[in-house]
Amino acid sequence: MTPELETPRLTLKPLQVADAEQVQKLFSQWEVVRYLNAVVPWPYPADGAFTFFRDIALPAIARGDEWIWTLRLKTDPAQIIGSIGLKRSDTENRGFWLGLPWHGRGLMTEAADAVTDFWFEQLQFPVLRVPKAVANTASRRISEKQGMRVFAVVERDYVSGRGTAEIWEITAAEWRLRRARSLLAAYFEPTPLVRAESLSKAWRDVYLKNETLLPTGSFKVRGAIYALSANLARGPLREVIAASTGNHGAAVAYAAQRLGIQARIFLPANPNPVKATRIRELGATLVEGGADLSAAIDAAYEYAARTGAFFLHDAADPDIPIGTATIGAELIDQLPEVDIVYVPIGDTALIRGVASAVKARRPTARIVGVVAAAAPAYYLSWKDGGVVETAPVTTIADGLAVSRPLAPNVAAIRDLVDEIETVSEGEMMDAIALLHAREGIVAEPDAAAATAALLKRPDCSGAIVALVTGSNLAPDLAAKVRLKADPTY
């Protein structure tokens, strides 16, 4: 079934046979058809649109092989101005045309974005491919704007004769990442990537990707805003809930506040007071209880089942890693030649997103995951190849305190992560002190874990990035860091 779609300026209505009369008048012009497939007859017959609709387009729609819309301005919904369609094919999934009076206004870019969303989000196809005549610069610009790339060059027959064509493509993951970056740009700018003089040597350049500057002081807002926005686009939500040791909860509270819905956050007993206070200040209801994050997750599941609230599960939600992938995309923009990226591993949403984005554009880059030695469940699972659970864990890095890995996440990090390093409580404290004293960055233990792992590898060479993921340092640890901060670091 072809649904009606909307853009800011357009309504896309499913094709009907009654549309043939208007289409006939607009379509039968040389500048409209010249770069279309040579199967389009020219001169265009007087009944060309009606015959095409009746014999080709509508039967293909009925079979579920094609989805075709007419384009109408919202200010003049009775007037058809063009058409756009999707179809099952190995090399030609989308095609469009626009009446001459409406050229040059960006209208087809709007329509192309809408149907590309439909292709990936509703139809769930993994890749979109479109042929473009090299001479058709306007059409090629739309593909460029959408972040597509040329993967093949072929000769094709057009209405105007034989010519060179480029086959452009974009994958579902690339499209979603691009949309996530566009969405998040309304909330914050890309975070800085700064050279760390205290960590760099003659044989290596070390850079810190400083996520502490984001709203709520943590990278978590990327996944929370994107995932909650994506779910709101699918339907109304009354309340969103989250289970967290703090940063994800604050991020969900922030996203809910910005998007106008209620939030309820489940935390383990005795949470980081800085994080708990921030969640309350953002207007969310706080529920504390249980020994660790796993207990908070169980409580959230029970509440969701009982009330119908939407549970934005940091480890299981498929949209959150799309948000975190924006870190990897920014990083590659900022340092295209990166060799190694150090990433903390908590519930894996961060490393899955970052690694997928980095490796898509820099396949040779190595991804090094970092876990707290006191919370080794994902390290053990990554080594074993299956889920290895541990007893409930206690670590100063509360965001890394995972004891029950999820099987899909284990499979993902085995595919994406090249190495995993463990760091002790003392090593994280040393890294916090160094970042504070030498780089002017306040980092909580989870956020300093990547730096701690890098400090264990003095001979590591190349262009290296360590993520610094959050600044919500508990007061007791902050006092200890002030004691450890020493100019000899």
C-alpha positions as CSV (number, residue, x, y, z in Angstrom):
1,M,0.0,0.0,0.0
2,T,1.2,3.5,-0.9
3,P,0.5,6.0,1.9
4,E,0.1,9.7,1.6
5,L,3.3,11.5,2.7
6,E,4.1,15.1,3.6
7,T,7.0,17.5,3.6
8,P,7.1,21.1,4.8
9,R,5.7,22.3,1.5
10,L,4.4,19.3,-0.3
11,T,1.7,16.6,-0.1
12,L,2.6,13.3,-1.8
13,K,-0.6,11.6,-2.9
14,P,-0.7,8.0,-4.1
15,L,-1.1,7.8,-7.8
16,Q,-4.6,7.4,-9.2
17,V,-5.9,6.9,-12.8
18,A,-7.8,10.2,-12.4
19,D,-4.4,12.0,-12.3
20,A,-3.6,11.1,-15.9
21,E,-5.2,14.2,-17.4
22,Q,-3.0,16.7,-15.4
23,V,0.1,14.5,-15.8
24,Q,-0.3,14.4,-19.6
25,K,-0.2,18.2,-19.8
26,L,2.9,18.5,-17.7
27,F,4.9,15.5,-18.7
28,S,4.8,15.8,-22.4
29,Q,7.6,18.4,-22.6
30,W,11.1,17.8,-23.9
31,E,12.9,19.3,-20.9
32,V,10.9,17.1,-18.5
33,V,11.5,13.8,-20.3
34,R,14.9,14.1,-22.0
35,Y,16.9,12.3,-19.3
36,L,14.3,9.7,-18.6
37,N,14.6,6.0,-19.7
38,A,14.2,5.4,-23.4
39,V,11.1,3.3,-22.7
40,V,9.2,6.6,-22.5
41,P,7.9,7.1,-26.0
42,W,8.7,10.4,-27.8
43,P,6.8,12.2,-29.2
44,Y,4.6,11.5,-26.2
45,P,1.3,10.0,-27.3
46,A,-1.9,11.9,-26.5
47,D,-3.0,9.0,-24.2
48,G,0.5,8.3,-22.9
49,A,-0.2,9.1,-19.3
50,F,-3.5,7.2,-19.1
51,T,-2.0,4.1,-20.9
52,F,1.1,4.1,-18.6
53,F,-1.1,4.4,-15.5
54,R,-3.5,1.7,-16.6
55,D,-1.1,-0.9,-18.1
56,I,2.1,-0.4,-16.2
57,A,2.1,1.8,-13.1
58,L,-1.1,0.8,-11.3
59,P,-0.6,-3.0,-11.8
60,A,3.0,-2.7,-10.4
61,I,1.6,-0.8,-7.4
62,A,-1.0,-3.5,-6.9
63,R,1.7,-6.2,-7.0
64,G,3.7,-4.4,-4.3
65,D,6.6,-3.8,-6.8
66,E,6.3,0.0,-7.0
67,W,5.2,3.0,-4.9
68,I,4.3,6.1,-6.9
69,W,3.1,9.5,-5.8
70,T,2.0,12.7,-7.4
71,L,3.4,15.9,-5.9
72,R,1.2,18.8,-4.9
73,L,1.9,22.1,-3.1
74,K,0.1,22.4,0.2
75,T,-0.9,25.9,-0.9
76,D,-2.6,24.5,-4.1
77,P,-3.5,20.8,-3.4
78,A,-5.6,20.4,-6.5
79,Q,-2.6,21.0,-8.8
80,I,-0.2,18.2,-9.7
81,I,3.3,19.6,-10.1
82,G,5.3,16.3,-10.6
83,S,5.7,12.7,-9.6
84,I,8.1,10.5,-7.7
85,G,8.3,6.8,-7.3
86,L,10.1,3.8,-5.8
87,K,10.5,0.3,-7.1
88,R,12.1,-3.0,-6.4
89,S,15.3,-3.3,-8.5
90,D,19.0,-4.0,-8.2
91,T,20.1,-0.7,-9.7
92,E,17.0,1.6,-10.1
93,N,15.0,2.2,-7.0
94,R,13.8,5.8,-7.4
95,G,12.7,8.1,-10.2
96,F,11.1,11.5,-10.4
97,W,10.1,14.3,-12.7
98,L,8.9,17.9,-12.0
99,G,6.9,20.3,-14.1
100,L,9.0,23.2,-15.5
101,P,7.3,26.0,-13.6
102,W,8.4,24.5,-10.3
103,H,12.1,23.9,-11.0
104,G,14.8,25.5,-8.9
105,R,12.8,25.7,-5.6
106,G,14.2,22.7,-3.8
107,L,10.8,20.9,-4.0
108,M,12.1,17.7,-5.4
109,T,14.8,17.5,-2.7
110,E,11.9,17.6,-0.1
111,A,10.0,14.9,-2.0
112,A,13.2,12.7,-2.4
113,D,13.9,12.9,1.3
114,A,10.3,11.9,2.2
115,V,10.3,8.8,-0.1
116,T,13.8,7.8,0.9
117,D,12.7,7.8,4.6
118,F,9.7,5.6,3.5
119,W,12.0,3.2,1.6
120,F,14.3,2.7,4.6
121,E,12.0,3.1,7.6
122,Q,8.7,1.6,6.4
123,L,9.8,-0.8,3.6
124,Q,13.0,-1.7,5.4
125,F,15.2,-2.0,2.3
126,P,19.0,-2.1,3.1
127,V,20.1,0.1,0.2
128,L,18.7,2.7,-2.3
129,R,20.2,2.9,-5.8
130,V,19.4,5.5,-8.5
131,P,20.7,6.0,-12.0
132,K,21.6,9.6,-13.0
133,A,22.5,10.9,-16.5
134,V,25.9,12.6,-16.1
135,A,24.5,15.5,-18.1
136,N,21.5,15.9,-15.7
137,T,23.3,18.1,-13.2
138,A,20.1,19.2,-11.3
139,S,19.1,15.6,-10.6
140,R,22.7,14.6,-9.6
141,R,22.7,17.5,-7.1
142,I,19.8,16.0,-5.2
143,S,21.8,12.8,-4.8
144,E,24.8,14.8,-3.6
145,K,22.6,16.6,-1.0
146,Q,21.4,13.3,0.3
147,G,24.9,12.0,0.9
148,M,24.7,9.4,-1.9
149,R,27.9,8.2,-3.7
150,V,28.6,6.9,-7.2
151,F,29.4,3.2,-7.2
152,A,29.1,2.4,-10.9
153,V,29.3,4.1,-14.3
154,V,27.3,2.6,-17.2
155,E,25.9,3.5,-20.6
156,R,22.2,3.9,-20.8
157,D,19.5,4.7,-23.4
158,Y,17.6,7.9,-22.7
159,V,14.8,9.7,-24.5
160,S,17.4,12.0,-25.8
161,G,19.7,9.2,-26.9
162,R,22.5,7.1,-25.5
163,G,24.6,8.6,-22.8
164,T,26.7,8.0,-19.7
165,A,25.0,7.3,-16.4
166,E,26.2,7.1,-12.8
167,I,24.6,4.7,-10.4
168,W,24.3,6.4,-7.0
169,E,23.7,4.6,-3.8
170,I,23.2,5.0,0.0
171,T,22.7,2.4,2.6
172,A,20.1,2.5,5.4
173,A,22.7,3.0,8.0
174,E,24.3,5.9,6.1
175,W,20.9,7.5,5.5
176,R,19.9,7.2,9.2
177,L,23.2,8.6,10.4
178,R,22.8,11.6,8.0
179,R,19.3,12.2,9.3
180,A,20.5,12.0,12.9
181,R,23.2,14.5,12.3
182,S,20.7,16.9,10.7
183,L,18.3,16.5,13.6
184,L,20.9,16.9,16.4
185,A,22.3,20.0,14.7
186,A,19.2,21.8,16.0
187,Y,20.3,21.1,19.6
188,F,24.1,21.5,19.6
189,E,27.2,21.9,17.5
190,P,29.7,19.1,16.8
191,T,31.9,18.6,19.9
192,P,35.6,19.6,19.6
193,L,38.5,17.3,18.8
194,V,41.5,18.7,20.5
195,R,45.2,17.6,20.5
196,A,46.3,16.5,24.0
197,E,49.8,17.7,24.5
198,S,50.2,15.7,27.7
199,L,49.5,12.5,25.8
200,S,51.1,13.1,22.5
201,K,54.7,12.1,21.8
202,A,57.1,12.2,18.8
203,W,55.6,8.9,17.6
204,R,52.0,9.7,18.1
205,D,49.4,12.5,18.0
206,V,46.7,12.0,20.6
207,Y,43.4,13.8,20.4
208,L,40.5,14.0,22.8
209,K,36.9,14.0,21.6
210,N,35.3,16.1,24.3
211,E,31.7,15.1,24.8
212,T,31.5,16.8,28.2
213,L,30.4,20.1,26.6
214,L,27.0,18.6,25.5
215,P,23.8,19.3,27.3
216,T,23.7,17.3,30.6
217,G,27.5,17.0,30.4
218,S,27.5,13.7,28.5
219,F,27.4,12.0,25.1
220,K,24.1,10.3,26.0
221,V,22.0,13.2,24.7
222,R,22.8,12.2,21.2
223,G,21.1,8.8,21.4
224,A,18.3,10.0,23.7
225,I,17.2,12.9,21.4
226,Y,17.5,11.0,18.2
227,A,15.7,7.8,19.5
228,L,12.9,9.7,21.2
229,S,12.4,11.9,18.2
230,A,12.3,8.8,15.9
231,N,9.7,7.1,18.1
232,L,7.5,10.2,18.4
233,A,7.5,10.3,14.6
234,R,6.1,6.8,14.6
235,G,3.2,7.7,16.9
236,P,2.3,9.7,20.1
237,L,3.9,8.8,23.4
238,R,2.4,9.7,26.8
239,E,5.5,8.9,28.9
240,V,9.0,7.8,28.3
241,I,11.0,5.8,31.0
242,A,14.6,4.8,31.3
243,A,16.8,2.8,33.5
244,S,20.2,4.3,34.2
245,T,23.1,4.9,36.5
246,G,22.6,8.6,35.7
247,N,23.8,9.9,32.4
248,H,21.3,8.1,30.2
249,G,18.6,9.1,32.6
250,A,19.6,12.7,32.5
251,A,19.7,12.6,28.7
252,V,16.2,11.0,28.4
253,A,14.9,13.6,30.9
254,Y,16.5,16.4,28.8
255,A,15.1,15.0,25.5
256,A,11.6,14.5,27.0
257,Q,11.6,18.1,28.3
258,R,12.6,19.5,24.9
259,L,10.1,17.3,23.1
260,G,7.2,17.9,25.5
261,I,6.5,14.5,27.1
262,Q,6.7,13.2,30.7
263,A,9.8,11.2,31.8
264,R,10.3,8.7,34.6
265,I,13.9,7.5,35.4
266,F,14.8,4.3,37.3
267,L,18.1,4.4,39.1
268,P,19.9,1.9,41.4
269,A,19.9,2.8,45.1
270,N,22.5,5.5,46.2
271,P,23.1,7.0,42.7
272,N,25.7,9.6,41.9
273,P,24.2,12.7,43.5
274,V,25.3,15.0,40.7
275,K,23.5,12.9,38.2
276,A,20.4,12.4,40.3
277,T,20.1,16.1,41.0
278,R,20.4,16.9,37.3
279,I,17.6,14.4,36.4
280,R,15.3,16.1,39.0
281,E,16.1,19.5,37.7
282,L,15.1,18.4,34.2
283,G,11.6,17.7,35.5
284,A,11.6,13.9,35.4
285,T,10.2,11.6,38.1
286,L,13.0,9.7,39.9
287,V,12.6,6.2,41.1
288,E,15.6,4.8,43.1
289,G,16.0,1.2,44.2
290,G,17.9,-2.1,43.7
291,A,21.5,-3.1,44.0
292,D,22.6,-2.2,40.4
293,L,21.6,-1.2,36.9
294,S,20.2,-4.6,36.2
295,A,17.7,-4.2,39.1
296,A,16.8,-0.7,37.7
297,I,16.2,-2.3,34.3
298,D,13.9,-5.0,35.8
299,A,11.9,-2.3,37.6
300,A,11.5,-0.3,34.4
301,Y,10.4,-3.3,32.4
302,E,7.7,-4.1,35.1
303,Y,6.5,-0.5,35.0
304,A,6.3,-0.4,31.2
305,A,4.4,-3.6,31.1
306,R,1.9,-2.3,33.7
307,T,1.4,1.2,32.3
308,G,2.2,1.1,28.6
309,A,4.9,3.7,29.0
310,F,7.6,3.7,26.3
311,F,10.9,2.2,27.7
312,L,13.9,3.8,26.0
313,H,16.3,1.0,26.9
314,D,19.9,2.2,26.4
315,A,21.3,-1.2,25.6
316,A,18.4,-2.6,23.4
317,D,16.9,0.3,21.6
318,P,17.9,0.2,17.9
319,D,17.8,4.0,17.4
320,I,20.3,5.0,20.2
321,P,23.4,3.7,18.4
322,I,22.4,5.9,15.4
323,G,22.6,8.9,17.7
324,T,26.0,7.8,19.0
325,A,27.2,7.1,15.5
326,T,27.2,10.9,15.0
327,I,30.3,11.0,17.2
328,G,32.2,8.8,14.8
329,A,31.0,10.8,11.8
330,E,32.2,14.0,13.4
331,L,35.5,12.4,14.4
332,I,36.2,11.4,10.8
333,D,35.3,14.8,9.5
334,Q,37.8,16.3,12.0
335,L,40.6,13.7,11.6
336,P,40.2,11.7,8.4
337,E,43.5,10.0,8.9
338,V,42.7,8.5,12.4
339,D,44.4,5.2,13.1
340,I,43.0,4.2,16.5
341,V,39.9,5.2,18.5
342,Y,39.6,4.3,22.2
343,V,35.9,4.0,23.4
344,P,34.5,3.1,26.8
345,I,32.1,0.1,26.8
346,G,29.1,0.3,29.1
347,D,25.9,-1.1,27.5
348,T,27.7,-0.9,24.1
349,A,25.4,1.6,22.4
350,L,28.3,4.1,22.3
351,I,30.9,1.8,20.8
352,R,28.5,0.2,18.4
353,G,27.5,3.6,17.0
354,V,31.0,5.1,16.9
355,A,32.7,2.0,15.5
356,S,30.1,1.5,12.7
357,A,30.5,5.2,11.6
358,V,34.3,5.2,11.8
359,K,34.8,1.9,10.0
360,A,32.3,2.9,7.2
361,R,34.6,5.8,6.2
362,R,38.0,4.6,7.6
363,P,38.0,0.8,7.4
364,T,41.7,0.6,8.5
365,A,41.0,2.4,11.8
366,R,41.3,0.2,14.9
367,I,38.6,0.4,17.5
368,V,39.7,-0.3,21.1
369,G,37.0,-0.8,23.6
370,V,37.7,-0.1,27.3
371,V,35.9,-1.7,30.3
372,A,36.4,-1.4,34.0
373,A,38.4,-4.3,35.3
374,A,35.8,-4.6,38.1
375,A,33.0,-4.9,35.5
376,P,34.4,-7.3,32.9
377,A,31.1,-8.9,31.5
378,Y,31.4,-7.5,28.0
379,Y,35.1,-8.1,27.8
380,L,34.5,-11.8,28.8
381,S,31.6,-12.1,26.4
382,W,33.7,-10.5,23.6
383,K,36.5,-13.0,24.2
384,D,34.2,-16.0,24.6
385,G,31.8,-15.2,21.7
386,G,28.7,-15.7,23.8
387,V,27.0,-14.0,26.7
388,V,29.1,-14.2,30.0
389,E,27.2,-12.8,32.9
390,T,28.9,-11.8,36.2
391,A,27.6,-11.1,39.7
392,P,26.4,-7.6,40.4
393,V,29.5,-5.3,40.2
394,T,30.7,-2.3,42.1
395,T,33.0,0.2,40.4
396,I,33.6,4.0,40.5
397,A,32.7,3.9,36.8
398,D,29.0,3.5,37.3
399,G,28.3,3.9,33.6
400,L,30.5,0.8,32.9
401,A,28.9,-1.3,35.6
402,V,27.2,-3.9,33.4
403,S,26.8,-7.5,34.6
404,R,24.2,-8.9,32.1
405,P,25.4,-8.4,28.5
406,L,22.8,-8.7,25.6
407,A,23.5,-11.4,23.0
408,P,22.9,-9.1,20.0
409,N,25.3,-6.5,21.4
410,V,28.0,-9.1,22.0
411,A,27.7,-10.2,18.4
412,A,27.9,-6.6,17.2
413,I,31.1,-5.7,19.2
414,R,32.8,-8.9,18.1
415,D,32.3,-7.7,14.6
416,L,33.2,-4.1,15.1
417,V,35.7,-3.9,17.9
418,D,39.4,-4.9,17.3
419,E,40.6,-5.0,20.9
420,I,39.3,-4.6,24.5
421,E,41.4,-3.2,27.3
422,T,40.6,-3.4,31.0
423,V,41.4,-0.5,33.4
424,S,41.5,-0.5,37.2
425,E,39.9,1.9,39.6
426,G,43.3,3.5,40.3
427,E,44.1,3.8,36.6
428,M,40.8,5.7,36.0
429,M,41.5,8.0,38.9
430,D,44.9,8.7,37.5
431,A,43.4,9.5,34.1
432,I,40.8,11.8,35.7
433,A,43.6,13.7,37.5
434,L,45.7,14.0,34.3
435,L,42.7,15.3,32.2
436,H,41.9,17.8,34.9
437,A,45.5,19.0,35.6
438,R,47.0,18.9,32.1
439,E,44.1,19.2,29.7
440,G,41.6,21.3,31.7
441,I,38.8,18.7,31.3
442,V,36.6,17.5,34.2
443,A,35.9,13.8,33.5
444,E,34.0,11.2,35.4
445,P,35.5,7.7,35.7
446,D,33.6,6.2,32.7
447,A,34.7,9.2,30.6
448,A,38.3,8.9,31.6
449,A,38.5,5.1,30.9
450,A,39.6,5.6,27.3
451,T,42.5,7.9,28.4
452,A,43.4,5.4,31.2
453,A,43.7,2.6,28.6
454,L,45.9,4.8,26.4
455,L,48.2,5.6,29.3
456,K,48.8,1.9,29.6
457,R,50.2,1.8,26.1
458,P,53.1,4.3,25.9
459,D,54.4,2.8,22.7
460,C,51.1,3.1,20.8
461,S,51.7,5.1,17.7
462,G,49.8,7.0,15.0
463,A,46.9,9.3,15.0
464,I,44.9,8.3,18.1
465,V,41.6,9.5,19.5
466,A,40.3,8.9,23.0
467,L,36.7,9.7,23.8
468,V,36.0,11.7,26.9
469,T,32.3,11.0,27.4
470,G,31.0,12.8,30.5
471,S,31.8,15.3,33.2
472,N,29.3,14.4,36.0
473,L,31.9,13.6,38.6
474,A,30.6,12.7,42.1
475,P,31.7,15.1,44.9
476,D,33.7,12.4,46.8
477,L,35.7,11.5,43.7
478,A,36.2,15.1,42.8
479,A,37.8,15.6,46.2
480,K,40.1,12.7,45.6
481,V,41.0,14.1,42.2
482,R,42.0,17.4,43.7
483,L,44.4,15.6,46.0
484,K,45.8,13.6,43.1
485,A,46.2,16.5,40.7
486,D,49.9,17.0,40.5
487,P,51.9,19.2,38.1
488,T,54.3,16.3,37.6
489,Y,51.7,14.5,35.6
